[in-house]
Amino acid sequence: MAITRPSSTTTGVDAVTQYELWKAVWSALNSGNLFELAWALKRHNAFLDSFVPQTFVGNHDVTRIASQLTDERHLPHALALLMTCGGTPLDLLRR
């Protein structure tokens, strides 16, 4: 029996959740400081070489972004980021 290892493009898990990007999105939109978001997107894009992370604007472990944002007019901006960056988007926006 041969022992095989997964290729470098598989992680062996169903999904890797991108909490770093979630935090950077609402933090940048609230503060207007886009440096954290730029850094998180750079790291996120590097992850795409190895796996496809699950992106989200809210899940059962964190506050939904609709409640986290100080200005609800930024919600479409958060969605635009989620839907245009690489990864598998998860849309849970309810308050």
Salt bridges, closest charged atoms under 4 A:
GLU20 OE1 - ARG43 NE 2.92
GLU36 OE2 - LYS23 NZ 3.15
ASP61 OD1 - HIS60 NE2 3.31
ASP71 OD2 - ARG73 NH2 2.61
GLU72 OE1 - ARG95 NH2 3.41
